[in-house]
């Protein structure tokens, strides 16, 4: 059985297109997001920096700080 927390080899991060090594809850579970279709491939850097933030709020801050783009 494959590890459900690791995306298939060659998958890119949803947020920055670097190689994905884990899955992120697009809508954090603490904000009502579930599993299944709410899980997106992510790199460690984006997953850890996004944390419990809503993706649209985090992406704006990440673009401003130079994390993305």
PAZAPA-4460 file (N, C-alpha, C; in steps of 0.05 Angstrom, whole numbers, plus 32768, in hexadecimal, padded with zeros to 4 digits):
% residues 69
    n_x    n_y    n_z   ca_x   ca_y   ca_z    c_x    c_y    c_z   seq   type   mol
   8011   7FE8   8000   8000   8000   8000   8012   8019   8000     1      X     A
   800B   802C   7FEF   801A   8045   7FEE   8015   8056   8007     2      X     A
   8028   8067   800E   8025   807A   8024   8013   8090   801A     3      X     A
   7FFB   8093   8026   7FE8   80A7   801C   7FF1   80C4   8021     4      X     A
   8006   80C8   8031   800F   80E4   8035   8025   80EC   8021     5      X     A
   802F   80D9   8011   8043   80E0   7FFD   8038   80DE   7FE1     6      X     A
   803A   80F4   7FD2   8030   80F4   7FB7   8041   80E2   7FA5     7      X     A
   8036   80DA   7F8E   8046   80CA   7F7B   805F   80D9   7F72     8      X     A
   8074   80CA   7F6C   808E   80D5   7F62   8088   80E7   7F4A     9      X     A
   8095   80FE   7F4A   8092   8111   7F33   807B   8125   7F36    10      X     A
   806C   8123   7F4C   8056   8136   7F50   8061   8151   7F59    11      X     A
   8054   8166   7F50   805D   8182   7F57   804C   818E   7F6C    12      X     A
   8057   819F   7F7C   8049   81AE   7F91   8033   81BF   7F84    13      X     A
   801B   81BE   7F90   8005   81CE   7F86   800B   81EC   7F87    14      X     A
   801A   81F4   7F9A   801F   8211   7F9E   8036   821D   7F8F    15      X     A
   804D   820E   7F8E   8065   821A   7F82   8072   8209   7F6B    16      X     A
   8068   81F2   7F66   8071   81E0   7F51   808C   81D2   7F56    17      X     A
   8096   81D5   7F6E   80AE   81C5   7F76   80A4   81A8   7F7A    18      X     A
   80B7   8194   7F7C   80AF   8179   7F80   809F   8176   7F9A    19      X     A
   8088   8168   7F98   8077   8164   7FB0   8080   814C   7FBF    20      X     A
   8082   814F   7FDA   808B   8139   7FEB   8075   8131   7FFF    21      X     A
   805F   8140   8000   804A   813A   8014   8030   8145   8009    22      X     A
   801B   8142   8018   8001   814D   8011   7FFA   8163   8026    23      X     A
   7FEC   8177   801D   7FE3   818D   802E   7FC4   818D   802D    24      X     A
   7FB8   8194   8044   7F9B   8199   8044   7F97   81B5   8038    25      X     A
   7F8C   81B7   8020   7F88   81D1   8013   7F79   81E4   8025    26      X     A
   7F62   81DB   802F   7F54   81E9   8044   7F5C   81DB   805E    27      X     A
   7F6A   81E8   8070   7F73   81DB   8089   7F5C   81CD   8098    28      X     A
   7F63   81B7   80A4   7F4E   81A8   80B3   7F42   81B9   80CA    29      X     A
   7F53   81CA   80D6   7F49   81DB   80EB   7F34   81EF   80E1    30      X     A
   7F33   81F4   80C7   7F20   8206   80BB   7F09   81F7   80AD    31      X     A
   7F07   81DD   80B2   7EF1   81CD   80A6   7EF9   81BC   808E    32      X     A
   7F11   81BD   8086   7F1A   81AD   806F   7F1C   8190   8077    33      X     A
   7F15   817E   8065   7F17   8161   806B   7F2F   8155   805C    34      X     A
   7F2D   813B   8059   7F42   812C   804A   7F38   8128   802D    35      X     A
   7F41   8115   8020   7F37   810F   8005   7F3F   8124   7FF1    36      X     A
   7F2B   8130   7FE4   7F31   8144   7FCF   7F3D   815E   7FDA    37      X     A
   7F3D   8162   7FF4   7F49   8179   8000   7F67   8177   8003    38      X     A
   7F72   815F   7FFE   7F8F   815B   7FFF   7F9C   8161   7FE4    39      X     A
   7FB0   8172   7FE4   7FBF   8179   7FCC   7FDC   8174   7FD0    40      X     A
   7FEB   816D   7FBA   8008   8168   7FBD   8016   8182   7FC4    41      X     A
   802A   8180   7FD5   8038   8197   7FDF   8055   8191   7FE4    42      X     A
   8067   81A5   7FE2   8082   81A2   7FEB   8082   81A9   8009    43      X     A
   8097   81A1   8017   8099   81A6   8034   8098   81C4   803A    44      X     A
   80A6   81D4   802A   80A8   81F1   802F   808C   81FE   802F    45      X     A
   807D   81F8   801A   8062   8204   8018   804F   81F9   802E    46      X     A
   8051   81DF   8033   803F   81D3   8047   8044   81DF   8062    47      X     A
   805D   81E2   806A   8063   81EC   8084   805D   820A   8086    48      X     A
   8063   8219   8071   805E   8236   8073   8040   823D   8072    49      X     A
   8030   822D   8064   8013   8231   8062   8006   822B   807D    50      X     A
   800F   8215   808A   8004   820E   80A4   7FE6   820D   80A5    51      X     A
   7FDA   821C   80B6   7FBD   821C   80BA   7FAF   8233   80AC    52      X     A
   7FBC   8240   809A   7FB1   8257   808C   7F9F   824E   8074    53      X     A
   7F8C   825F   806E   7F7C   825A   8056   7F8F   825E   803E    54      X     A
   7F8C   824E   8029   7F9F   824F   8013   7FA1   826A   8005    55      X     A
   7F8B   8278   8002   7F8B   8292   7FF5   7F98   82A8   8006    56      X     A
   7F96   82A6   8020   7FA3   82B9   8032   7FC1   82B3   8032    57      X     A
   7FC9   829A   8034   7FE5   8292   8035   7FF3   8299   801A    58      X     A
   7FE6   8294   8004   7FF2   8299   7FEA   7FF9   82B6   7FE6    59      X     A
   7FE7   82C8   7FEF   7FEC   82E4   7FED   8005   82EC   7FFD    60      X     A
   8007   82E2   8015   801E   82E8   8026   8037   82DB   801B    61      X     A
   8035   82C3   8010   804C   82B5   8005   8057   82C3   7FEC    62      X     A
   8045   82CD   7FDC   804E   82DD   7FC4   805C   82F6   7FCC    63      X     A
   8051   8304   7FE0   805C   831D   7FEA   8078   8319   7FF5    64      X     A
   807B   8303   8004   8095   82FD   8011   80AA   82F0   7FFF    65      X     A
   80A1   82E8   7FE7   80B4   82DC   7FD4   80B5   82BE   7FD6    66      X     A
   80A5   82B1   7FE7   80A5   8294   7FE9   809B   8287   7FD0    67      X     A
   8087   8293   7FC3   807D   8289   7FAA   8084   829D   7F94    68      X     A
   8088   8292   7F7C   808D   82A2   7F64   80A8   82AC   7F63    69      X     A
***
